[in-house]
Amino acid sequence: MHYQLQLQHFTFNGMRTGVYVPDVTQVQQWYYQQKNIDDTVMFPYWSKIWPAAYGMAEFLIEHSHLLLNKKVLELAAGLGLPSLIAARYAATVCCSDHAADARAVVQESVAYNALTNVEVRQLDWQQLPSKVNADIVLMSDVNYEPAMFETLYNILHRLLNDNIAVVLSTPQRLIAKPFIESIMPFVTQRQNIEINTDDITMPVTVLVLKRALQT
């Protein structure tokens, strides 16, 4: 791992959770060093807890009944805050990300919180296995690239057809409005949450998607 870790504590509804976060300065330095070698290197967006993850965490605590005794999979988890929260209620949680460094940091957070029902796994949400072993899939802030909206829609549609519920949290970006409109027929619950972070208030929308009932 390229970074030193800092332990941050978050309290949601009286529940305190420790999350390891990479040092911001070291993340930036590593990125620019790699960028000088290979200009296709992507910035490690996983290295920050984004407002959508905070919103997801608050929603999951408020609606913990959705998770009780369920098998939960988080895709593109980054630092895994929603997974760490979900583990308090779910039977099992698989916290997945394609980035090895992200998974290594999450593993440290899992150990710190003494969570025995969490598996950290390599997984790319764009290349899911044919069988997804989950009752609920969590996805936060994945709908930020218009070129990927069709792929994301197809993945969501596939999960819902397999009777897997999806909880998706997203900042309220204008660019994502067409995508959100496209999935509204599957939305059974919607909640707007104001997230205050870095002295900025960010509105986040959390959506619960389920397969439409057959008529």
C-alpha positions, -999 to 999 in steps of 0.1 A, spaced: 0 0 0 12 35 -9 -3 54 19 -4 59 57 -38 54 72 -57 77 95 -85 64 117 -117 84 115 -148 79 137 -183 85 125 -214 85 146 -248 78 130 -279 77 152 -256 70 183 -237 42 165 -199 48 163 -179 33 135 -142 35 128 -131 39 92 -95 40 80 -88 67 54 -56 72 34 -36 104 40 -49 129 14 -14 144 7 1 110 0 -27 100 -22 -22 131 -44 16 127 -45 13 90 -55 -12 99 -82 9 127 -98 40 104 -97 22 77 -115 6 102 -139 41 113 -150 48 77 -159 15 67 -174 -10 94 -183 -39 69 -184 -37 63 -146 -70 70 -130 -72 91 -98 -80 68 -68 -115 81 -62 -120 53 -38 -96 70 -13 -123 94 0 -156 89 17 -180 107 -7 -213 124 4 -233 96 -13 -217 70 11 -226 91 41 -262 93 28 -263 56 22 -250 50 58 -277 73 73 -304 56 52 -294 21 62 -295 29 99 -329 45 96 -342 16 75 -322 -12 91 -352 -36 87 -342 -38 50 -310 -56 60 -320 -79 88 -307 -114 83 -300 -106 46 -270 -113 24 -256 -79 14 -232 -70 -14 -217 -36 -19 -203 -29 -53 -176 -2 -60 -174 1 -22 -143 23 -20 -136 27 17 -167 6 25 -186 28 50 -220 15 39 -207 -21 43 -194 -14 78 -228 0 88 -248 -28 70 -227 -55 89 -244 -44 122 -277 -58 109 -271 -81 80 -264 -119 81 -234 -114 58 -218 -86 39 -195 -88 9 -176 -55 5 -162 -54 -30 -141 -31 -51 -118 -36 -81 -89 -17 -65 -65 -37 -44 -56 -7 -22 -92 0 -15 -98 -36 -4 -66 -35 18 -79 -4 36 -114 -18 41 -99 -49 56 -82 -28 83 -115 -11 91 -133 -45 93 -106 -57 118 -108 -25 138 -146 -28 142 -143 -66 150 -168 -75 123 -169 -112 117 -196 -113 90 -178 -92 64 -159 -106 34 -137 -82 14 -136 -93 -22 -122 -82 -56 -151 -75 -79 -158 -52 -109 -194 -41 -111 -191 -40 -148 -181 -77 -149 -204 -94 -124 -204 -132 -122 -233 -151 -137 -246 -158 -102 -248 -129 -77 -252 -144 -42 -270 -115 -25 -304 -104 -13 -295 -67 -15 -269 -48 -35 -256 -14 -23 -242 11 -48 -232 46 -39 -222 74 -64 -217 51 -94 -239 70 -119 -214 98 -126 -203 90 -162 -230 93 -189 -211 69 -212 -217 42 -185 -254 48 -179 -266 22 -203 -243 -5 -189 -254 5 -153 -290 3 -163 -286 -32 -177 -268 -44 -146 -295 -30 -124 -321 -46 -146 -304 -79 -144 -301 -78 -106 -338 -69 -102 -348 -97 -125 -329 -121 -102 -351 -108 -74 -322 -88 -58 -331 -55 -43 -308 -25 -49 -302 5 -27 -285 33 -48 -274 66 -34 -264 95 -56 -257 132 -54 -283 152 -72 -263 159 -104 -281 173 -134 -261 152 -157 -275 120 -141 -311 131 -144 -319 110 -175 -305 79 -159 -325 84 -127 -356 89 -147 -350 57 -166 -349 36 -134 -379 53 -117 -403 25 -127 -383 2 -103 -381 27 -74 -402 16 -44 -387 41 -19 -370 75 -23 -354 97 3 -335 130 1 -308 135 27 -288 167 33 -251 158 40 -228 183 56 -191 175 48 -161 197 43 -182 228 52 -204 221 22 -241 209 22 -247 183 -4 -282 169 -12 -281 131 -17 -309 109 -30 -312 73 -18 -334 50 -39 -346 15 -32 -352 -5 -64 -371 -38 -66 -385 -59 -94 -419 -48 -105 -447 -72 -95 -461 -93 -122 -497 -85 -131 
